[in-house]
């Protein structure tokens, strides 16, 4: 078991960090300020992508720092999920960095779905423009009228209609739906209510300009709309799409989701670790540069102990995430379920705690937009719900642990 970065990872990481230091870090404060000014308010139809983003994307592609997440040497960097993990951490230092390298969620997960499960025609129509960064995509799974923490509850429908599929339902928290370049949704819906619980749902590719697709509103997180990406509530009202837009087959939705979410959670958690490193750096720099009561505030009120605890928590989360990536790489997603669920609890909670401490040491500045801490806190808190809440992942870890002792699910859980 070796988590040391491979030679390929080290080479990519060195280039990536140099690019970020030269082009991304100096632009961070300007981007956050100008993006907030340009895209104020909830009307996503008025949102625009900062022109510098397209320029940076072109530079990144020219530098060979493009589609680094994809384990295909022709279409991407050809890195395994373990090899890519340190690169995701490096991107996590800045909220907008992943998009510059075409490694942003939910596009990475959607591209992996198309790469692994899409037909040749689906790849030509949707995967190619996504890989080229020409369009963006969303993943429509969560629903407002059911407890979506249990994904088998989803009630949005996929019905067969000859050579067509008919889609009806309401989705929300569809990340990226407000982006001006969003063109595609992957819609997960109930296709066979009588099948086994994990064979009832299907995934369908839906053009966002299809008749019957209606974005009703953007949903704020702590009052912020996250432009130009946004998290929206979307209605699918008798949306008809050709049957050839069905991914893999009817009833395959959960099988696809399992393959999508495993590597995606590695990406999320490593970016969270990068964000925690950024928060810790900001905390130390602020605490050592400001004085109160005759000494740097870093040395007041237990702050040094908090720094030590933050360092230990970050390193623990990183090692567990790398272990999960190692298990996925060597044994597959199904054999890494405990670790995947564990990191999904550990990493966001770790980030939330460290950002909260960084906010505290910044005082009033910490809750302003002058520093990126409120944005990082929002990411951490939302991640504790997105892709399955803490409680669901903790329950998974507990079930897997009990199974080692021959203790299966309770009658209530199995029902």
N, C-alpha and C positions, 0 to 999 in steps of 0.2 A: 504494500500500500504506500504509494508515493504521491504526495500532493505538490511536489516541486514543479514549477512551471517548465514545460518542455522548451526545447530550443526554439521552436516555432513561436510559442507563446511569448517567450522573452523578447524575441525579435519584434513581434507585432506590438507588444506592450511598450517597448522602448519608443517605437515610432509613434504610437498612439499618444503616449504621455507627452512627447515632444510637440505633437500637433496641438494637443489641448493647451499646453503651456504657451504656445505661440499665438494661437488663434481663438481659443475658447475662453480661457481664464480672463484675458484682458477685455473681452467683450461682455462678460457676465452682467456686470452692474448696468451697463448701457442697455443691454437687451431687456433686462427685467423692467427698467424704467420706461423705455420706449414702447415695449410690448403692452404694458399696462395703460399707457396713454392712448395708443392706437386702438386697442381692443377693449375699451371700457364698456361695461354693460353686458346684458344678457342676450342681446340680439346677435346670434352667431352669423347671420347673413351679412353683417357688416364687418366681421372679423377678417383680418389680413395677416399673412405670414410676413414677418420682418424680412426685408429684402436681403439682409446680410446672411440669413440662413441658407438661401439658395446658393449664394457665393461660397459659403463654407462647405456645403455639400459637394459642390463641384471640385473644390480643392481636396476634400477628403477622398473623393473617387479617383482623382488624378494621383493621389499619394498611395493608392492601393489599400485604403482603410475603409472598405465598403462591404456591406453584408458579411461582417466578421462572424456573425452568429451561426451562419449556415454551414453544416458539415459537408460541404460539397466543394471540391477544389476548383471546379469550373464556374459555378454560380456564385460562390462565396470564397471564404478563406480556407475552407476545408478543415476547420478546427473542431475537435470534439467538444462536448458540453463542458468537460473539465478544463480543456485548454482555453475555452472562451471565457470562463468564469472570471479570471483576473481582468480581462478587458472590460467586462460589464461593470466590475467594481470601479475601474478608472473612469468610465462614463458617468457613473452615479454621483460623482462630485458636483456635477452641474445638471440642473433639471432638464435643460434642453439639449444636452450633449448627444444623447443616443440618436436623436433624429439626424444629426449631422452625418453620422456614419451608417445611416439606414438600418439602425439596430433598435428602433423604438417600438415599444408596445403600443397597441396590440398587433402591429404589423408583423413583428417577428413571429408571433404565434400563428397568425393567419398564413404567413408565407410557409411556415413549417407544415401546416395542415395541407396546403396545396402541394408542397414538395413531396410529402410522404403519401398522401391519399388522393390527390387530384388526378383527373384524367389528362391525357395529352392536350385535349382541346381546352380544358379549364386552365391548365398551366399556360398555354399560349395566350388565352384571353385575359387572365388575371395575374398569374404569378410573374410573368415577364415584366409588365409595367410596374408591379410592386418592387421587384428586384432592381429595376432601373430608377426607382424613386419618383416615377411620374405621377403616381396616384397614392392615396392612403386608404386604409380599410378600417372597419370596426367589427366587433364581435358582439352580437345581440343574443344574450342568454338570460340575464337576470330579468325578473318580472315584478311589477309593483303589487300585484294582487295575491301573491302566494309567498310563502316562506322560501325564498330562493336559496337559503343555506342548504336545503335539501333539493338538489337539482331535479330529482324525479318528480317534484311538484309542478314543473313547468307545464302550463296549459295552452300556450300559443300553439296553433295547429299547422300541420303540413298535411294536406289532403291531395290524393291523386285525382287528376282530371284528364284522362287520356294521356296525351303527350305533354301535359302541363302539370305543374304543381300549384296548388292554391294555398296561400299563406294568410293566416289571420292571427292577430294577437297584439299585445302591447308589451314593449320591452323598455327597460330604463337602465341608467348608469352605463350606457353604451359609450365607452371611452373613444374619443376622437371623432365623434359624429359631427362636431361643429367645425372641423378643419376644412378650409376652402378646397382642399384637394381630395377629400374623402369621396370615394366613388363606389365602394363595395362594402356590403355587409355579409357576414356569415351569420345566418339565422338558424337557431336551434329550436325545433318545435316538436310537438307531440304528433307522431304519425300512426301509432297503433296502440290505443289505450288498453287493449287486451293482452298485449305481449308482456313478457317478464319486465320488471321495473327498469332495468338497464338496457332493454331492447325496444323501448317505446318511442324513442326520439331520434330525429334525423337532423342533419345539417345541410343547408341549402345556400348557394351563392346568390345574392340578390343585388342587382344594381340599385344604387340609392336613388336614381332618377326613374325607377320603375313606377308606373301608375299605382297608386294606393299606398306608397311609402310616404309617411308624413312625420316630419320632426315637429313635435309639439312644443318642446321647450328644452333649454339647458338647465341642468340641476347644479346649484351652487354647493360647494363644499366649504363649510365655515364661511359662507358669504362670498367665496371666490369662484369664478366660473372657468378658470384654467384655460383662457384663450391662448392660441387659436385652436386648441384641441377640443375641450369641452366634454361633458358627460351628459348625454341627452336622453330624453324620453321619446320613443319612436313608436308610431302606430303602423301596423301592417294591415291594411283593409282590403281584403280580396285581391291580394297581390298575386298575379299570375306570372310564373317564370317557367321556361322550358324545362322539361324533366332532366335534360342533360346538365342542369346546374345543381343536381343532387350530388353530394359528395359521398363517394364509396358505395352507398346503398341505403335503402330504408332501414331504420332501426340501428344504424351504426353510429349514432351521435355520441354515445358515451364512450365507445371504443376510440373514436377520434379524439374526444376531449381528453382522455387519459394520456394519449400520446402527445397532445398539445401542451397540457398543463405541467407535465413533469419538468422538461427543460425550461419552460417559461418561468416556473417558480425559482429555478436556479438564477435566471437572469434578474428577476425581481429582487431576490435576496442579496445578490452580489451588488446590485445598484444601491440597495439600502445600506450595505456595508460601506460603500464608497461615500454615500451621503453622511453616514455617521463619522467617517474620517474627516470630512469637511467640517461638520459641526464641532468636532473636538478641536480641530485646528483653530476655528474661529473663537472658541471658548478660551483656549490657551492664549491666543494673541490678545484678545480683549482683556482677559484677566491679568495679564502681565504688563499691559500698557496703561492701565487705570489704577490710581491709588485712592484709598479711603482709610481714614484713621491711621495715617502714617505708614502704610505699606501697600503693596500691590493687592488688589482684591482677590487675586488667585490664591493668596495665602490666608484668606479670611474664611471663617464659617464652614470649615470642612471642605473647601473647594479642591484642595490638593488630593484629598481622598476620592473625591468625585472624578478627578482626572484619572487616577489610578484605576478606579472601578470601570470607567469608560474604556480605557485601554484593554483591560482584561475581557470585558464584554464583547468588544469588537473582535478581538482575536479568537475568542471562543465561537462566536457566530460564524466567522470566516472558516474556521476549521470544520465546523459541522456542515456548512454549506458545501465546502470542497469535498467532504466525505460523501455527501448526498450525490454530488456530481460524479464522483468516482464510482459509486454504486450504479448509477444510471448507465454510465459508460461501459461498465464491465458486466453488469447483470440485468440491465433493463429496468424500465420504470416500475414494473410490477414488483420487482424485488427491492425497490428502494422507497416503498410507500411510507414507512415509519420516518425515514430521514427527510423525505420531501415534506411531510406534514410538520415535522419538528421544526425545520428551518422556517416554514411559513409562519409559525408562532414566534420563534426566537428572534428572527432578524427585525421584523417591524417593531416589536416591543422594545428591543435594544435601541433601535433608532429613535423611537419616540422618547425614551428616557434620556438619551444623550442630548437630543435637540432641546428638550425641556430644560435641562441643566444649562445648556448654552444660552437659551433665551434668558434664563434667570440671571446669569452673570453679565449679560448685555444690558440688563435693566430695561428702560423704556425703548431703547433701540431694538431690543430683541423682538418686540411685538410690532415693529414697524416694517415697512418695505425697504428700509435702507440696507438691511442685510437679508440673506435668503432663508432665515430660520423659520419664519412662519410657513413658507412654502414647503420646507422639508418636514415640518411637523405635520402639515396637512397630508403629505405623502405617507408618512408613517402611520398616522391614525386611520387613513382610508385603507391602507394595505392590511390592517387588522380585520377588515371586513371583506375586501375584494378577494376574489379567487378562493372563497371559503373563509368564514370567520374563525377566530382563534378556537372557539369551542368545538367546532367540527373537526379541526385538525388535531386538537388534543384528544378528542374521542377516538380518532383513528389510531393515534399512537397507543392509547390505552387498549383498544381492541387487539392490536397487533401484539402488544405485550402479554395480554391475558391468553392469547392463542398459544403462546409458548408453553403454557401450563395446561393446555387442553381445555381451557375455559372459553367457549364460544360466545356468541352474542346472546343477550338475554332474550326471553320470549318477546318482550316489547320491542327491542331493537330489530329482531328478525321479522316482525309483523309488517 
